[in-house]
Amino acid sequence: MATTKPNPQPPKNVDNQLHVQGFTNTNGEWLIYESLFNHAIFRHTYRPLQMGAYRIPLVNTKIVMRSSPIASDAVLTQLRQAFFPDIPTNALLQTCVYRPWLTIVDPTVIPVSVAASVAAVAAAKALIVTTRNPPLSAVVMPYNFAANDGEKDDHAAPPLAIGTDPIVVGGIPFVHRLKPPHGKNWPMWQTASRSCVVRLNKITYWTTGNAPPDDPIVPRGVTRHPLVNGAADGNSWYTLDWAYRRAHEVTSDRANFEAQLPLAIPELLNINDIWKPIPDPDGNQVYPDYLSVANLDGCYSIKAGVMYVGSSQQASKDFGKFRLDKENILASLRSEYILALDAIAGRDSSHPDDLLILLPEILTVTAVDLPIGTRPDLDISPGVTQANPIPAFDFNGDGFQLRDLTQLDRTKRYFPPFSAIYIGIKAGPTPDSPPVVDLTTLADRYERLLAGATAADIQQIVADTATGTPSYVWAQYWKTAYAEKLAEAKALLLLRYGLQSLSPNSQNFLLEYGDNMVPTGRVVIRDLGDLRLHTNWVWTLFAPLSPVPPTGLKNVPFVPLLVPPPVPIPGRNPVLELPYRQLLTFETVVLPAENDPLLANPNRSISDRAFWAPQETGGAFATTYPDLGKAYPPGTQLNWFAFSALTQGGGISSASKFGTDPDLKSAGWQRILAVNAWWGIAHTRAFVAYLESALPGITVPIGDPPAPADYVTLAFNDYDGGEALNQKFLDWESNVATAVHTALFFGTGPLLLLAYHHLPPLPPVTV
């Protein structure tokens, strides 16, 4: 009888162990802190791991690629050699890329144009064959061994990330796991929940002439022997026997791997080395092989499904972190929007400005038309198997995304703001100097607010009556470096691109630091798929001067420049505007036509794989999808208190260990929420101040906010009182957002916004 293995837990008091051992980062390589300066259950090693891979047929993929790599022969070659080794030339790869919006010119034949483009791409992929037998070409897809595992003994959590399951069809695996020889792998550093920074290497396959016994073309179990290491084609990947797909099996049978599997999978978290730095001869704490910004050349950020974030198993819901977001096409569209709008404005997208750095998605590959298949039989005793009782999972729509990192300055450092709560304070450089924030040593969570201050200190801070106390220095530092700078970045994102974040959680941003770890003031936005079109902004700049339709942008074609065809308009360039208008039309017309029938399907397995489109901040989605409308109200949003705060006050009475701050209900929560509310007030004021400065003539009344000090006087168990006060802040922020929306898009606001973009309004036309 099979025994159920206990679910290993991370070691207790990890925070204290890290703190006691004096974890330091003298060089300020903050990307490793994304793993370490985080809640204990979400931590993972700073050491490089090995990215795994699997292979699926080219004809079963959708390849979406940004214009910039397509235009760069060097970048396209690197991507082709890594992910598309069966495609011999860049020109052939371009024929396989899904970009049907480029065919949208005539609004009367949009479905025909898109269908013809999709058919042409399918035909191009079918024509690419290999010299192998069978000649079916394939795509190499990344797979995160360290954050995924196989089937559970209790069958409660089947493998849900694509690449975990071989998809057995007729007894033959449809998906082949790949494994590189030692030294030819893709090193990866785990950063955000689903994202890893990966250094790509060229991929080749065994050829017929020198194929070893474990040739990946033949879907069979492999036998390990020295021939693999000594084979002529030392850079080839080969099939890994699916018997070793499970994390605990892999580590207990490590001889079956040429390169050691790192000790970062959840079962081994308790012997992880994240709190075991190596002292150098001078006694300094050294962390070898960590991710250095200076060494990012050749690296990309890969986002793929994970079953674990650190040691936290993600809930087995319909769409969790175990798969790519179902609306993943939007990240590609947003990345293209930015290019198109920069072209209209004459901005150079290759160089970030003084405030905003955008990390675009340059490649998305997802599975299409994959068979569901069956799961492999289970071994119940030597030589005896039984059918697997776990239903097969539909992996269609899942895959990976590749994010460009070239915008990150190799001479700078980048700090994930959710780590701020683990930053402490230290004495100034001279006895007479004020204390300074210590950006090199791991401190306990909110140490400066909890152990280093009294309730009276916090009340003075949030009432703006404190001076140079260490706690005030700490709180004031993050107020300026994070809350206010993030607000300015959000305001610029709205003004310049007409985009705002659906859920601007702190993990979606990085703060840039220059020499001596001084903030440059630039904010990195790295999850463009979370951005929504701002309905009124799009309508003001790119639609005729007329009211926004009740349904928003949905089913509105934005090509050509006007309907009917335009006459020349001074200040408008139809050629420059066409790419943006094509992208808009694809999202406002094509995506709704594809997704609305699926959303209406009573079969949840079908409806859950669709998404509402266009993803905008106005229109009818709030009434069509009430739950979404409640969580993400239409209009202009500031979203500090619900999302960007380092600790959020909502739901404190039922705070979850999976929340942004799972220790919310620990002692001192009143102080923490008070300071976060104080930051939120500063965030709101900074957002409004930036708009008023950028658009002279705009005035936004913000009214009086609630008092953050009211948190401090609440009793420890007065969670209802905490939630009620948090709601007051949410309501105040919502009122300010409404005032911002009114000022921007009514009265003289639209003309001021058009003047900001140096664009004349389009004449009224009935749409």
KOLBA-36897 format. One record per residue (C-alpha): x, y, z. Coordinates in steps of 0.05 Angstrom, whole numbers, padded with zeros to 5 digits, always signed. Example, Ala and Ser with C-alpha at 12.3 -4.5 7.8 and 13.67 -1.06 7.14 Angstrom:
# residues 2
+00246-00090+00156+00273-00021+00143
END
This chain:
# residues 767
+00000+00000+00000+00028+00068-00020+00046+00113+00038+00032+00187+00036+00094+00228+00045+00089+00285+00095+00086+00354+00065+00153+00385+00084+00150+00453+00117+00202+00508+00114+00244+00517+00176+00214+00560+00231+00241+00628+00249+00275+00637+00182+00273+00712+00191+00311+00706+00256+00362+00658+00228+00376+00704+00170+00381+00764+00216+00425+00731+00268+00473+00707+00214+00480+00778+00190+00458+00771+00117+00491+00828+00081+00496+00851+00009+00552+00902+00008+00550+00912-00067+00476+00925-00069+00459+00870-00118+00386+00878-00103+00357+00828-00152+00378+00772-00106+00340+00806-00051+00276+00795-00089+00283+00723-00066+00311+00736+00003+00279+00800+00028+00211+00770+00025+00165+00730+00069+00197+00665+00091+00149+00619+00055+00162+00655-00011+00238+00654-00008+00283+00615-00053+00357+00609-00065+00399+00665-00094+00443+00613-00128+00435+00597-00202+00392+00537-00217+00382+00498-00281+00323+00515-00325+00292+00453-00355+00259+00447-00422+00209+00407-00462+00192+00402-00535+00124+00406-00570+00109+00407-00644+00116+00474-00679+00047+00467-00710+00017+00464-00639+00043+00532-00619+00023+00605-00626+00085+00650-00631+00076+00724-00615+00137+00768-00622+00148+00843-00612+00170+00885-00671+00237+00903-00641+00268+00832-00641+00239+00819-00709+00276+00881-00734+00341+00860-00700+00376+00803-00736+00422+00790-00677+00366+00785-00626+00322+00744-00673+00380+00696-00685+00390+00686-00611+00316+00672-00600+00313+00625-00659+00373+00585-00638+00347+00578-00567+00273+00564-00577+00265+00546-00651+00325+00502-00669+00285+00468-00725+00274+00534-00762+00337+00545-00804+00332+00620-00819+00305+00683-00788+00263+00696-00850+00227+00630-00840+00216+00644-00767+00184+00711-00785+00132+00674-00827+00112+00634-00764+00098+00695-00721+00026+00711-00704+00013+00785-00717-00055+00789-00753-00066+00862-00732-00017+00882-00786-00070+00862-00838-00125+00906-00809-00133+00965-00857-00205+00962-00880-00256+00961-00823-00307+00926-00867-00266+00862-00877-00231+00853-00810-00251+00780-00799-00229+00761-00869-00162+00796-00862-00147+00765-00794-00168+00695-00817-00123+00700-00878-00064+00720-00835-00075+00663-00786-00081+00613-00843-00017+00638-00874+00021+00629-00809-00007+00558-00800+00014+00541-00871+00084+00569-00860+00094+00526-00798+00069+00464-00834+00121+00474-00889+00179+00473-00840+00205+00402-00834+00269+00371-00808+00315+00318-00834+00298+00274-00774+00249+00217-00777+00193+00234-00766+00206+00303-00796+00159+00341-00750+00191+00407-00728+00187+00427-00655+00193+00486-00607+00236+00484-00544+00196+00509-00484+00227+00526-00416+00206+00488-00354+00222+00507-00282+00242+00444-00246+00252+00481-00180+00181+00506-00176+00142+00447-00202+00132+00375-00183+00093+00314-00205+00031+00278-00182+00015+00275-00108+00003+00209-00073-00065+00234-00051-00082+00256-00122-00104+00323-00094-00057+00367-00134-00043+00339-00204+00013+00371-00244-00017+00432-00278+00043+00468-00308+00054+00452-00381+00116+00409-00389+00103+00369-00326+00058+00319-00361+00081+00280-00423+00009+00281-00452+00007+00207-00470-00032+00194-00534-00038+00121-00556+00016+00102-00506+00066+00151-00536+00086+00217-00502+00064+00277-00543+00109+00324-00504+00183+00308-00496+00222+00333-00436+00293+00355-00455+00356+00357-00414+00422+00391-00432+00491+00361-00421+00531+00391-00365+00555+00462-00381+00506+00472-00437+00444+00486-00396+00406+00550-00385+00426+00578-00317+00368+00612-00283+00357+00655-00221+00288+00654-00191+00262+00725-00180+00188+00739-00180+00135+00686-00168+00131+00658-00239+00191+00694-00269+00264+00673-00274+00323+00709-00303+00353+00660-00353+00417+00662-00394+00402+00629-00461+00447+00581-00498+00441+00556-00568+00402+00491-00576+00415+00436-00627+00388+00366-00635+00425+00301-00648+00431+00287-00721+00419+00219-00752+00493+00206-00761+00514+00212-00689+00450+00197-00651+00463+00163-00584+00417+00108-00558+00373+00161-00524+00357+00199-00588+00299+00246-00571+00263+00228-00635+00245+00160-00606+00196+00169-00548+00223+00116-00501+00256+00109-00434+00329+00127-00434+00390+00092-00407+00446+00134-00379+00518+00117-00398+00583+00154-00413+00568+00158-00488+00524+00219-00476+00580+00262-00448+00628+00240-00503+00580+00248-00561+00602+00289-00620+00547+00341-00615+00561+00365-00544+00510+00421-00547+00450+00377-00561+00390+00367-00516+00361+00299-00508+00298+00267-00481+00295+00258-00407+00258+00196-00385+00191+00216-00357+00203+00169-00299+00247+00224-00269+00199+00281-00277+00180+00287-00204+00222+00333-00162+00231+00284-00104+00249+00228-00151+00299+00270-00188+00337+00290-00125+00337+00220-00096+00363+00191-00161+00410+00247-00180+00457+00200-00217+00408+00203-00274+00427+00276-00285+00492+00299-00316+00488+00366-00279+00467+00366-00207+00396+00390-00195+00401+00450-00147+00372+00443-00077+00316+00493-00086+00254+00451-00095+00203+00453-00039+00219+00385-00010+00290+00408+00004+00276+00479+00027+00296+00460+00097+00368+00448+00075+00371+00506+00027+00432+00550+00030+00398+00618+00027+00419+00636+00098+00489+00604+00094+00536+00656+00064+00608+00637+00053+00659+00681+00091+00718+00706+00049+00790+00711+00078+00773+00780+00106+00712+00755+00143+00661+00787+00096+00598+00748+00079+00602+00726+00006+00545+00700-00036+00575+00666-00098+00539+00662-00164+00484+00711-00146+00450+00750-00201+00489+00813-00217+00459+00869-00258+00527+00880-00290+00523+00808-00317+00454+00811-00348+00478+00812-00420+00449+00753-00456+00396+00744-00402+00321+00749-00407+00265+00742-00358+00222+00681-00371+00152+00675-00343+00123+00605-00340+00076+00565-00297+00097+00544-00227+00064+00501-00174+00106+00532-00119+00129+00601-00100+00184+00586-00050+00152+00533-00007+00081+00559-00017+00040+00513-00060-00006+00554-00104-00080+00541-00096-00106+00491-00147-00157+00538-00178-00177+00545-00250-00124+00596-00267-00069+00605-00216+00006+00614-00221+00013+00544-00248-00001+00569-00318+00009+00630-00361-00046+00681-00356-00103+00666-00404-00100+00738-00430-00025+00733-00443-00035+00763-00512-00047+00830-00477+00025+00834-00452+00048+00829-00524-00003+00881-00547+00017+00929-00491+00090+00922-00511+00072+00939-00583+00027+00998-00561+00087+01030-00527+00129+01024-00590+00073+01052-00633+00058+01111-00587+00132+01128-00579+00137+01129-00655+00079+01178-00660+00111+01223-00608+00181+01216-00636+00208+01184-00572+00265+01135-00573+00238+01071-00541+00308+01042-00533+00327+01093-00479+00287+01101-00415+00272+01172-00392+00283+01204-00324+00223+01172-00290+00196+01111-00326+00229+01045-00348+00184+00995-00384+00206+00922-00392+00168+00896-00453+00149+00824-00469+00185+00807-00533+00163+00735-00543+00103+00693-00523+00095+00620-00542+00032+00583-00523+00004+00514-00539-00054+00506-00587-00093+00444-00608-00053+00399-00562-00089+00333-00548-00110+00322-00477-00087+00250-00475-00083+00207-00413-00036+00205-00354+00017+00150-00351-00001+00087-00314+00020+00083-00242+00069+00031-00216+00036-00003-00157+00087-00059-00148+00146-00088-00188+00119-00103-00257+00047-00084-00239+00014-00020-00262-00056+00009-00259-00091+00065-00296-00078+00134-00269-00142+00160-00235-00124+00234-00244-00159+00265-00303-00114+00292-00358-00107+00367-00359-00117+00412-00418-00053+00451-00428-00076+00492-00488-00064+00566-00479-00006+00554-00432+00066+00567-00448+00118+00621-00432+00134+00694-00442+00202+00726-00451+00215+00795-00423+00269+00842-00449+00320+00865-00397+00363+00911-00440+00328+00972-00410+00362+00957-00343+00425+00999-00338+00483+00952-00324+00516+01005-00280+00455+01012-00235+00422+00971-00181+00348+00952-00177+00308+00943-00114+00240+00907-00108+00199+00952-00063+00162+00896-00028+00229+00881+00005+00229+00949+00039+00196+00921+00101+00259+00880+00113+00305+00940+00108+00331+00972+00173+00368+01034+00194+00439+01049+00216+00480+01106+00244+00502+01161+00197+00573+01166+00170+00595+01213+00227+00574+01220+00299+00536+01283+00283+00501+01255+00222+00428+01233+00224+00414+01159+00217+00407+01130+00147+00369+01073+00116+00412+01010+00115+00408+00980+00045+00457+00924+00059+00432+00883+00118+00370+00842+00127+00327+00865+00185+00265+00836+00217+00199+00853+00185+00182+00927+00198+00236+00927+00252+00239+01003+00253+00164+01011+00265+00156+00953+00314+00218+00946+00357+00250+01013+00344+00192+01060+00357+00136+01073+00406+00063+01085+00389+00074+01158+00404+00131+01160+00353+00086+01131+00300+00031+01182+00316+00081+01238+00307+00106+01209+00241+00037+01203+00210+00016+01271+00237+00077+01302+00203+00104+01328+00269+00164+01281+00276+00234+01305+00261+00298+01265+00255+00284+01202+00295+00308+01136+00264+00237+01113+00253+00218+01178+00219+00280+01174+00174+00260+01104+00154+00187+01120+00141+00203+01185+00105+00254+01149+00061+00203+01100+00033+00150+01154+00028+00195+01191-00020+00232+01133-00055+00171+01089-00065+00103+01118-00052+00113+01186-00085+00157+01161-00143+00109+01105-00158+00052+01155-00161+00091+01198-00211+00106+01137-00253+00032+01117-00253+00012+01188-00274+00063+01189-00330+00041+01121-00354-00031+01147-00359-00013+01213-00392+00036+01185-00442+00008+01117-00460-00064+01117-00436-00051+01056-00393-00062+01041-00320-00049+00979-00279-00104+00929-00264-00071+00909-00198-00008+00950-00185+00021+00907-00130+00090+00925-00105+00121+00863-00138+00106+00893-00207+00157+00948-00197+00231+00960-00185+00266+01022-00159+00331+01043-00193+00393+01062-00153+00456+01096-00177+00524+01109-00147+00529+01098-00072+00459+01069-00073+00426+01136-00083+00357+01131-00116+00355+01156-00187+00280+01168-00182+00265+01120-00239+00213+01065-00231+00214+01000-00270+00146+00972-00293+00155+00899-00309+00087+00869-00318+00057+00902-00379+00004+00848-00384-00028+00878-00322-00040+00945-00357-00109+00965-00382-00128+01014-00436-00157+01078-00407-00222+01085-00446-00228+01161-00442-00154+01172-00459-00158+01129-00522-00223+01163-00543-00197+01233-00530-00134+01224-00572-00154+01175-00627-00229+01179-00637-00273+01234-00666-00292+01290-00620-00356+01258-00594-00381+01224-00530-00353+01157-00511-00403+01102-00530-00438+01069-00470-00402+01005-00487-00334+01039-00487-00283+01018-00539-00314+00951-00554-00329+00937-00627-00303+01005-00648-00255+01001-00708-00199+01052-00703-00176+01043-00775-00171+01083-00818-00157+01151-00786-00230+01171-00794-00294+01139-00816-00309+01156-00872-00238+01160-00901-00203+01224-00879-00180+01287-00912-00112+01312-00889-00114+01340-00818-00056+01386-00798-00018+01355-00741-00041+01284-00756+00003+01233-00790-00039+01173-00814+00023+01132-00830+00051+01139-00759-00017+01128-00727-00034+01065-00767+00005+01014-00725-00028+01039-00661-00096+01040-00693-00086+00969-00719-00068+00945-00649-00128+00980-00619-00175+00951-00670-00148+00881-00658-00164+00888-00584-00231+00925-00591-00259+00884-00649-00222+00818-00659-00210+00796-00587-00283+00806-00566-00306+00766-00627-00261+00709-00606-00274+00710-00531-00347+00731-00522-00376+00665-00548-00330+00627-00502-00347+00669-00442-00421+00655-00455-00411+00580-00458-00444+00545-00399-00387+00495-00397-00340+00526-00347-00280+00488-00374-00290+00529-00437-00313+00596-00408-00256+00598-00358-00205+00597-00414-00232+00662-00444-00224+00734-00421-00263+00798-00428-00239+00844-00483-00222+00898-00495-00189+00904-00427-00205+00976-00413-00224+01019-00354-00292+01040-00380-00347+01012-00423-00396+00958-00405-00350+00907-00372-00370+00929-00302-00442+00909-00315-00427+00850-00360-00379+00820-00309-00403+00845-00240-00348+00811-00201-00294+00844-00243-00331+00910-00241-00331+00908-00165-00258+00890-00159-00234+00935-00215-00281+00994-00221-00281+01034-00286-00251+01102-00294-00185+01131-00269-00154+01093-00211-00097+01107-00162-00099+01039-00127-00051+01050-00069-00093+01023-00013-00120+00962-00050-00055+00942-00085+00009+00983-00081+00014+00989-00005+00068+00946+00026+00015+00922+00075-00058+00928+00058-00112+00938+00110-00168+00904+00073-00191+00837+00100-00150+00841+00164-00200+00799+00202-00190+00742+00153-00119+00756+00132-00090+00699+00091-00021+00671+00094-00020+00678+00018-00031+00753+00021+00018+00808+00004+00037+00810+00078+00016+00745+00111+00040+00772+00179-00011+00828+00177-00044+00806+00242+00020+00803+00282+00034+00851+00340+00039+00923+00319-00007+00918+00259-00039+00985+00278+00029+01020+00270+00042+00987+00204-00025+01005+00174-00018+01076+00200+00048+01086+00164+00023+01053+00100-00037+01100+00102+00010+01159+00111+00048+01135+00050-00018+01127+00013-00037+01200+00026+00031+01221-00001+00021+01175-00061-00046+01208-00077-00019+01278-00070+00042+01262-00113-00003+01233-00168-00046+01296-00170+00014+01343-00166+00047+01309-00225-00016+01316-00268-00025+01389-00248+00047+01403-00266+00044+01366-00333-00022+01398-00354-00022+01471-00333-00095+01491-00322-00116+01425-00290-00138+01430-00218-00158+01369-00177-00191+01378-00109-00170+01322-00062-00206+01340+00003-00183+01320+00072-00161+01247+00081-00177+01206+00143-00125+01209+00198-00074+01152+00196-00062+01162+00271-00131+01133+00283-00101+01064+00269-00053+01071+00327-00108+01078+00379-00145+01015+00358-00142+00954+00404-00101+00895+00380-00163+00852+00367-00205+00909+00338-00201+00881+00267-00269+00908+00249-00246+00977+00268-00184+00967+00225-00226+00947+00165-00274+01004+00175-00216+01054+00176-00185+01022+00115-00251+01031+00079-00250+01105+00095-00182+01111+00061-00207+01071+00001-00267+01117-00005-00224+01179+00000-00176+01153-00053-00235+01135-00097-00264+01205-00091-00197+01235-00111-00193+01187-00170-00262+01210-00192-00239+01282-00187-00177+01266-00229-00221+01232-00281-00268+01292-00284-00211+01342-00291-00176+01302-00346-00234+01282-00389-00288+01335-00381-00289+01410-00390-00222+01435-00416-00185+01372-00396-00188+01336-00464-00160+01397-00500-00104+01402-00449-00089+01328-00458-00087+01336-00534-00041+01396-00527+00005+01354-00482+00012+01305-00541+00015+01361-00594-00045+01330-00629-00106+01367-00655-00175+01338-00640-00209+01298-00695-00273+01328-00722-00339+01299-00698-00364+01237-00735-00422+01191-00718-00394+01123-00698
END
